[in-house]
Amino acid sequence: MPEQSFVTLTDADGSLAVLAPQLGGWLLRYARPLPSHGLVEALHCSQAVIDRYPREMYAGNPVLFPLVSFTRAGDKEHHYEWNGHVYEMPQHGFARRSKWAVVEQSRSALTMELADNETTRANYPFSFRHRITYRLSNGRLHCEQVIENRSLDPLPFATGFHPYFAVPLTAKSERAACFVEIPEGKRMTQQGRAEAFTSKPFPAQNWSVQEDVSETLFLANLKK
């Protein structure tokens, strides 16, 4: 994908964000200048991964819609049942592998849109419009989603993101010293293939990035 298909947002303080609307609305980079550190890249970005799109998206911040995890209908994984019909749905949904249209663009903001079409309706028979706006302001990157149901019928969906953070953030840092700060909440443990969940209190804590979290960690009711 040629770089001219990418959109670069900039802010007065030197912050920048790079997006690829035609590659699933993919946020590839977000960088901000910090004293004593220069321009700090918050996200891991790999040209090799970008070149393997859509097979791989292990970089940046992919969009998850209309599903954040996976579905199962009977013995069929990556399928779901709705009104007596079984449809196929890839893990994390289809939005990250769809072309998004640019609706509005300025130096520091971009609004993208994905709407239902013949391809989406084949396995997701719903009328929708999903808009995402990324905006740089005072060095911070803000994201806003608006999901519109364009019919009178219910619109089942889940939405989220799958960010890949750069660790460590700066050349002066050590990976072993990096952690994720998690507030108090509940930890949900799945039973079987997520047919049911049990919960228990999850105290506020810092998780080292050295921690093995190869199994998904489900958290709910997180405090601000």
Salt bridges, closest charged atoms under 4 A:
GLU41 OE2 - ARG29 NH2 2.36
GLU56 OE1 - ARG52 NE 2.83
GLU56 OE2 - ARG55 NH1 3.46
GLU77 OE2 - ARG193 NH2 2.68
GLU113 OE1 - ARG129 NE 3.95
GLU113 OE1 - ARG131 NE 2.63
ASP116 OD2 - ARG121 NH1 2.57
GLU148 OE1 - ARG129 NH2 2.69
GLU184 OE1 - LYS223 NZ 3.48
GLU195 OE2 - ARG72 NH1 3.80
